[in-house]
Amino acid sequence: MKIKLHDPVIISQAPADLRNWGPWQFPAIQRLPDNRLAVGYHVEADSATAYGKPAGMSVSSDEGQTWHPASPDDIPVSANAIIFTRPNGDLLRQVPLRSVAPETVQDKLPPSIGKTFGGYRNEIIAFDATQMPSDLAGYRFARLPAGSDTWQEEYATVNIPGAIRGIYMGVLTFPWMHRITQAPNGSLWGVIYIKRYLNNKISQYYEAVFLHSTDNGHTWNCRSTIPYQPTPSADPHAQDRDGFTEPNLAFLPGGTLLCLLRTTDANGIGPLYIAHSTDDGLTWSTPTPFDDCGVWPALLTLKNGVTLSTYGRPGLYLRATNDPSGKNWEDRIDVVEPLSYQTDTCSYSDLLAISDHEALLTYSNFNCPNTNGDPCKTILVRKITVE
């Protein structure tokens, strides 16, 4: 297998004096219904208070060679707003909801079931999701029915045993699908990570939850979960981790499902884990370390049978496999050379196939020079060719 990383192309640059964490990070790429490419990226603080706020967005009409800011009329793009074409001809995308101040909905909230901790030891005041009123429900989608020119917003029915809601970082947040993947058979898979309230107790660790929809995104049922299973021999902080977070899913040739899972948290860099399913996601192998680091792993299986993954922190790496079982991978390739922690890139990335053997990779680099030579936080795209 020969992998070629083409030269990077700048999508958008932040002002040189903007160096704080959050803006010009977390990019997502997709193809719009009119065949243009679009990349959305975060322009707010990395905080629950920013959930649902508009993202930055750039578009390309020449397959990623040049980019310009999107117009106000363009469909919003972010990691949670990817557009899917359904078998019935509908277009479907998720609509992230704005967090709200708890005092504005205090009279609607049920009694708390206790407290727990989210990422980086931020406190969560938890509620039983089944007791939340319908007007505070999450999982909102926008649908463009086949033959229509008007997007219609709707709430999906999502069934997760033990689901909780929470006040996090001082705001009431709304649940959403962290990743959505369309299976080869056209069904939709929502991939999330949550803590659950089971047997009158909030779980200590986050776990990966796989949601499956066979009715074009109206209803989602829990297909399976991957509970946190630490490996102390690979991670001295294994018992103290948040759990498995930021899972992502790929469908490999031959029917194997592959999942990558983050463990990096306030305890420092943690291994990226891998698990496999050979029964359409009903059960999963025991997760094992895939690499010694990795946040927000991107996964893409090309039509030539090669699966690509990008991940990092520090740095950003690319790995590939043509093994249908997803167990044997090529050595990793540097995309952004690792520097000190969180000074090189946010290490979030996204992949989009543009042919049977080509993909576009979008990512951030915090030290790209502008026209004056000043290092800037920059959103980039690179073509990957696999032969």
N, C-alpha and C positions, 0 to 999 in steps of 0.2 A: 504494500500500500504506500503510495506517494502522496504526501499532504503538502500543499503549497499555501502559504499565507501571503496574500497580496498586500500591497502597500495600503496603509490606513487612509481614510478620507474623513475630513472633519465634517461633522454634522452641525455642532453648535458649541460655542465657547462661552464660559462665564467671564464676567469682568475679572481682571487680574487681581483685584483686591478682595475678591470673594473666595475665601479659603475655608469657611466653616463647613461642618459636616451636614450633608443633606442635599443642598442644591447641586444641580448638574450631576446627578447620580441616578442609579437604578433604571437604566434604559430598557425599553421593550420595542420590538420591531414587528411589523405586520404588513400585509398587502391589503390595500383598501379596495372596495368594490369596483372602483374605476381603474384599477390596475397600478396605481401609484404605490410607492413604498412610503411608509410612515414610521417614524421613531418617536415615541414619547419618553420623557425623562422627568424626574422629580426636580422641582425648583423651590421647594419649601424645606423647612427643618425636618429632620428625621424624627418625627414625633407623632404620637397618636392624635395630637391636636390638629395635625395636617391631613389626616385621613379624609379622602373625598375631595380635597381641593384640586383645582385644575392643574394638570401637568403641562410642562413645556412640550412642544411638538414641532417636528420638522418633517417635510415631505420631499420626495424625489420622483421625478418623471422620467429619469434615464437610468433606472436600475441601480441607483445608489452612487452614481458618479458625482452628482452635485446635489446639494440640499438647500432648501430655503424654508423660512418659517411658515407654518400652516396658517390658513386663513381662519377667521372666526366661524365660518360655516362648515369647516371640516369636522368629521367625526372624531371625538376625543380618543386618544390612544394612550394607554398605560399598560403596565403588566397585567392589570385586572380587567382590561377593556378590549381584549382581542375579539375580532369579529369571526364568527364561524358560520359557514354556509351549511344549512341543514338539508337532509335528503328531501324534505318537502318543498325546498326552495326558499324557506325563511332565512333571514340573516339574524343572528343573535349575538349580543354582546352584554357583558356585565356592566352595571352602573354602580361604582363605589359610592357609598353614602358618607356624608359629612358627619363627623363626631359631634356630639351635642353636650352642652354643659349640664351636668346632672341636676342642678337646681331648677332647670327649666322643665324637667319631666319628673320631678321628685314625687308628685302625687300619683304617678302612673307606675312607679317601680314596685315590684313585689318585695317581700322581706329578703334580705341578703342571706345566702346559705353559707357565708364565711368569706375568708380572705385567703389569697394565694399570691404567688409571685409570677410575673411575666418575664420577658427578656430583660437581662441586665438588672435583675432584682427589683424591678418596678412593681409596686403593689397592685393587686387586682382585687376589687370588691366584687364578689361573684353573686350571680343570680341564676336560678333555675330557668333555662331558656323556655321551657314549656309554660312558665308563668308570666312571661312577658306579653304585654298587650300587642295586638296585631299592628297598631300604628307605630310600634317601635321594632317591627320585624326587620330583618336584613335580607340579604340575597336578592337584590333587585336587579332585574335585567331589562334591556330594551330589545324589542323585536321588530323587524321590518318584514311583515308578512309578504309572501310571494305575490307579485303583482301590485303591491302597494308602494307609495312613495312617502309614507308617514311612519316614523318609528313610534312604537307604543310601549310604554313602560309597564312592567308587571313584577309581582313578587313570585319567586319560586317556592314550592313546598320542599323543604329539606328535612329529612328524617335521620337524626343522629341520636342514638341512645346516650343519655347523660350529658347532652350539650349544655354548656353554660354561657352566660353573657356577663359582661363586666364593665366596671368603671376602671379605666386604665390610664395612667398618667393624667388623672384629673378630669377625664371626659368619658362619657358613655360611648363606646364604640359599637359599630354594627358589623356583623359577620359577613364575610365574602369568601368566594373561592380564591385561594391564593394562587392556584394554577388551574387552568382548564385544558384538557387534552382531548382531541377527537380520535377515537379508536378507528382502526381500519374498517370496521363494520358500520361506522357512522354514529355509534353511540357516543355520549359525552361522559368524560370522567372529570370530576372535581377533586383536586388534591389540596388538603388543608392540614394544619397541625393545631391541635387544641389540647387543653386539659378537660377531663370529664368529671361529672359528679355521679359516682356510682356507689351503691351501698352506704349512702349518707356521708360520703367522704369525697373531697376534691382530690384528684390524683396528684401525686407529687411531680410527675414528669409530663412534658408534652409528648404526644404520640402522633404519628401520621395517620390520617383518616382518608379513605378513598370512597368518593361518592359517585354513583352511577346513574345516568339518566338515559332512558330508552324512549322518552316521549318528547324529544326535541327541546329539552331543558325546562319543562314545566315542573317535573317532579324529580327529586334526587334522593336515592336511598343509600344508606351505608353499605358498601360492598365488603369492606374489610378494614382492619387497622394494623399498624406496625407499632406495638408498644416499645418504649425505650428499653433496650437491652445493652447495658454498658459492657465495654471490654476493658477492664482495668489494665491488662497487659499492654494495651495500645494507648492508654490515656490515664495519666496519674490523677486527673480530676474527674474520672468517669462517674463516680457516685454523686458528685456535686453539680453535674450539668443540668441545664434546663430540660434536657431530653432530646428527642428527635424533632428538629424544626426544618422549615423550608424544603419539604420533600418535593421531588419532581419525578415524572413518570415518562417512560418511553415504551413503545410497542416494537419489539424486535422481529425480524423475519423469522417465520416458523412459529410465532405465537407466544414466545416468552415475553413477560413484562419485567421491566427493570425500574428500580427506584433508587435514587440517591438522596441522602439525608444529612443535614447539617448538625453539628454539635458545638461549634464555636459559640462562646457566650462570654459572660462577665469573668469567667475563670480563665479566659485566654483562648488561644488557638486550640481547636479540637479536631479530631479526625472527621473526614467525610466518609459516611458509610454507604454500603451498597447491599441491596436485597433483590431477590428474583422471585417471580411467580410463574408457574407452569400450568396453572388451572384458572386462567383468566382473572387473576386478582382475588380469588377467594382465600388463598393462603399464601404466605410468604416465607422464604428461607430466613434463617437467622441472620440478621445484618452483620456484616464484617467490614473492617476498615478498607476503603477504596483508595484513600490517600491521606496524608497527614494534615491536610487543611481543606477548607472549602465551604463557601457560603453561596446561597442561591444558585445551585447548580443548574445549568441549562443543558437540555438534552434534545437531540434531533436525529432521527433515523432517515437517511436518504434512500431514494428508490434503488440505488445501486447496492443496498444492503449494509452500508457503513453507518454506524452510529457515532455521533460526535457528542462530546461533553465539554463544557467550559465551566471553570470554577476557580476560586483562589481565596486570598486574604491570608497573608500578604500576596501581592501580585495577582496575575490572572494566567491560567493555564488552559491548554487545549489537549484533549486526549481523544483517541479514536479506536474503534474496534470493528472488525468484520466478522466476529465470532457470533453466530446466531444465538448462542446461549448467553452472551454478554459477560462472560467470565474472564476472557483473555483480552487485555488492552495493550495498545502501543504505549511507549513512554510518553510522558507529558512534554509539551512544547510551550515555551514561554511566549505569551502574548504581550503582557506587561511585566517587565522584570521586577521581582519583588524588592521593595525597599523596607524601610521601617513600617510598622503596623499602621495601616490606614493613611499613609502619606503618598501612596503610589496610585491607587485606584480603589473604588468602592468594592470591586471584585464581583459586582452584579453584572450579568450579561444576558444576551438573548440571541437565539439562532433562528434563521429562516431559510428554508430551501428555496433556491431559484432555478435549479435543474436537478436531474437525477444524480449529479456528482458535484454540485456546487451549493454553497450556502453563504449567507451573509451573517457576520458576527458583529453585534453592536455592544459597546462597552464604554467605560470611562477611563480616562487617564488624567491624573491631577497635575501633570507637569508638562503639558504640551505648550510650546511657545506660541504666542500670538505674533502679530506682524511687527511688534516692537521687541520681540524676543523675551517677553515676560512669561513665566510659567503660568498656565491657566488650567482650571478644571474644564475638561473637554469631553464631549460625547463624540465617539468615532464609530466608523463601520469599516470592516475588512472583509473581502471575499476570501473564502476558503475553497480550494479545489482539491478533490480527492480522486486519485486514479489508481 
